[in-house]
Amino acid sequence: MILNIIKELLTLGAKHGRTGQPMTSMGIVVHYVGNPGSSALANRNYFESGSGGNGVSAHYIVGLNGEIIQCIPENERAMHAGKSYGAKWEAMAKTNNSRFIGIEVCHPDSGGKFSDITQKSLVALVADICQRYKFNPLKDVYRHYDVCGKACPLFYVNNPADWAKLVQDVNVALNPPVPASTPAKSTVFELSESNLKAMQDVGVINSPNYWRGVTIVEYLDALLSNAAKDGVLDKRVDNGVKDINIALKILKDAGIANTSDYWRNVIEKGTVEYLDDLLMKIAEKSRIVLEKIVQAEAGSEDEKGMILVVNVIMNRVESPNFPDSIYDVIFQPNQFEPTRNGAYDRAAPSEKVKAAVDKALNGINHSQGALYFRTIKGATDDCWHERTLTKLFDHGCHRFYE
């Protein structure tokens, strides 16, 4: 989709909605305007007039007819997510405006659901920003609620599955399917769908689309050809790439391969045996991902509490309403707090955690089918879990829901 962005930049100052302060973006926050039926231009003028009080603004507004108005340059702060709506978000809110590009979205009624044409423009805009900043839409695109606690965008706070689909639409726009390529001349081993899925599960590849029909021995030429057809590579591939290091850098730059280590060995060795070794490493990595999230979420709990975290993740993998891999479930946007606050990255799984994960993977399940959990301390009557889900039981410091 070709973006038609109308630049109607706010006046510098604009009742302090445009401060001119610089920023380096780390992600995107999506809002709803909260004023049913209002136009993008009307909301832009609202920012300009300062009618919102102490200065409010956003970088973009997506209108009812799919129009996009830019109000603030992307390298300047907009005042859209700096207020906390709960103690949980206090620290985060202080830096939100200096970290996130803000997008306000118009909606036809009080329910807050975006129309099809509006959502189509929003998806295209977010995908464009993600491509330019190398953002991963599955990790770097947030609702206002996720960074501040405000029920915004309202419909997508109340309907998280619809939000997950919107983010997935952005991911598909960023990584569109491509036709299967002609198999390489010397077919030794073709990557199967199950192998591709396993590789994607743990982040070794970003999208299986480029890798279909690619063989182990001669896959590099075919892969570059697939990607070049989709327009994601640069002129370095025009005359062919003979140097492995350059080829791998091109693939990483284009977001096709996440890591060079595995693929360097595949290229240099070019054997079926190595693929088996690769898949074993991938299986080990899936387990490490599980162990780290359990350590971060329940490292101080008893063994049952640790097993329950694994149970919920595996229940989601089996559910049609969630991603179908361990990696994608854990890193689905806005689901597991440790993946956002740094606790996951800092986690060093203990021997107790490793033993609990092992038991859970070998069939011990205490979950009663639970798909959600949260801290009991934060489970107030007005929280989303209590309002929307069915409580199953409490264990340790967590409450479990379906």
C-alpha positions, 0 to 999 in steps of 0.5 A, spaced: 500 500 500 502 506 498 502 511 504 499 518 502 501 522 508 499 529 509 504 533 513 500 538 517 506 539 523 504 543 529 507 550 530 513 549 535 510 550 542 503 549 540 501 550 547 507 545 549 504 539 545 510 540 540 516 541 544 522 540 539 526 536 544 529 530 540 528 523 541 531 516 539 525 511 537 525 504 540 518 502 538 511 505 537 505 506 541 498 506 538 492 510 541 485 511 539 482 518 539 476 517 544 472 522 540 467 518 536 466 520 529 471 526 529 476 527 523 484 526 523 484 534 521 479 535 527 484 532 532 490 535 529 487 542 530 485 540 537 493 538 539 494 545 535 490 549 540 492 546 546 485 544 548 487 538 551 490 542 557 498 541 559 500 539 552 498 533 548 500 531 541 502 525 537 506 524 531 501 521 526 493 521 526 490 516 522 483 518 520 476 515 518 477 515 511 484 512 511 488 519 511 494 520 515 496 526 518 503 527 520 503 532 526 510 531 529 517 529 526 519 522 528 525 525 531 522 530 536 518 528 542 510 528 542 506 528 548 502 522 548 504 517 553 507 520 559 502 520 564 501 513 568 494 510 570 497 506 576 503 504 580 505 499 575 507 504 570 510 510 574 517 509 572 515 507 565 511 513 563 517 518 565 520 516 559 515 513 554 515 520 550 522 520 549 522 512 546 516 511 542 512 514 536 505 515 538 499 514 533 492 516 534 487 513 530 480 515 529 474 511 530 466 511 528 463 510 535 464 509 542 466 502 542 473 504 539 474 499 534 477 501 528 474 501 521 477 496 515 479 502 511 482 506 517 486 499 520 488 498 513 492 505 513 494 504 520 497 497 518 501 500 512 503 506 517 506 501 522 509 497 517 513 502 514 515 505 520 518 498 523 521 497 516 525 504 517 527 503 524 528 495 524 523 494 529 520 487 530 512 489 530 511 482 535 515 486 540 516 493 539 509 495 537 504 497 543 497 499 546 497 505 550 495 501 555 501 497 555 506 502 557 501 507 561 495 503 564 490 507 560 484 503 557 486 505 550 485 504 545 479 501 548 476 496 543 483 493 543 484 493 550 478 489 551 479 484 545 486 482 546 485 477 540 483 483 535 490 487 537 494 480 536 491 480 529 492 487 528 500 486 530 500 480 526 497 483 520 503 488 521 508 483 521 505 480 514 505 486 511 513 487 513 514 480 511 509 478 505 509 471 502 513 470 496 512 465 491 516 458 491 522 459 487 525 454 482 529 448 486 536 449 486 540 445 481 543 440 486 538 438 491 541 434 497 536 436 502 530 441 502 528 444 508 521 441 510 515 445 513 517 442 520 524 444 520 522 451 517 517 452 523 522 449 528 527 455 526 522 460 526 520 458 533 527 460 536 528 466 532 534 463 527 530 465 521 525 471 521 520 468 516 520 461 513 517 465 506 524 466 503 527 459 505 522 455 502 525 451 496 532 452 498 537 447 499 542 446 504 548 445 499 546 451 494 541 455 498 545 461 498 544 463 491 536 461 491 535 465 498 538 471 495 534 470 489 528 470 493 529 476 497 531 480 491 525 478 488 521 481 494 525 488 494 528 487 501 536 486 499 540 492 496 545 493 490 550 488 493 546 482 490 546 485 483 552 482 480 552 476 485 555 475 492 561 470 493 563 472 499 560 468 505 561 474 510 558 479 505 552 475 504 551 473 511 551 481 513 546 482 507 541 477 510 542 480 517 541 487 514 535 485 511 532 482 517 532 475 513 537 471 518 537 473 525 544 470 527 550 468 522 553 462 526 548 457 524 548 459 517 555 460 516 556 452 518 551 450 513 554 454 507 561 451 509 559 444 510 553 443 506 551 437 509 544 433 511 548 431 518 549 438 520 541 440 519 540 435 524 545 438 529 542 445 527 535 442 529 538 439 536 541 446 537 534 449 536 530 444 541 536 446 546 534 454 545 527 453 546 528 450 552 532 455 554 527 460 552 522 457 557 527 456 563 528 464 562 521 466 562 520 461 568 526 464 572 523 471 571 516 469 572 516 464 578 523 463 580 522 464 587 515 460 587 515 453 589 516 447 584 508 447 582 508 454 581 514 454 576 511 448 573 504 452 572 508 457 568 510 452 563 503 449 563 500 456 561 505 457 556 504 450 553 496 451 553 497 457 549 501 453 544 495 448 543 490 453 543 487 456 536 487 463 540 494 464 541 501 463 537 503 456 535 510 456 538 513 456 545 518 462 542 512 466 539 507 465 545 513 468 550 514 474 545 507 475 543 506 483 544 504 485 551 503 478 554 509 477 559 511 483 563 519 480 564 520 480 556 518 488 556 522 490 563 528 486 562 527 481 567 527 476 562 534 478 559 537 478 566 534 471 568 539 466 570 535 459 570 536 456 577 537 448 577 530 448 581 527 452 575 531 447 570 528 441 574 521 444 574 521 445 566 523 438 565 517 435 569 512 440 565 515 438 559 515 430 561 507 431 562 506 434 569 500 439 568 497 442 574 493 448 570 486 445 569 487 448 562 489 455 565 491 460 559 492 466 563 496 468 570 497 474 574 500 476 581 494 476 586 496 482 589 495 486 582 488 482 581 484 488 583 476 488 581 478 493 576 483 489 572 482 486 565 483 479 568 478 480 573 473 483 569 474 479 563 476 472 565 474 466 569 478 465 575 480 458 576 485 458 582 490 461 586 497 458 587 503 462 591 503 469 588 499 468 582 492 467 580 490 463 574 485 464 569 481 461 563 
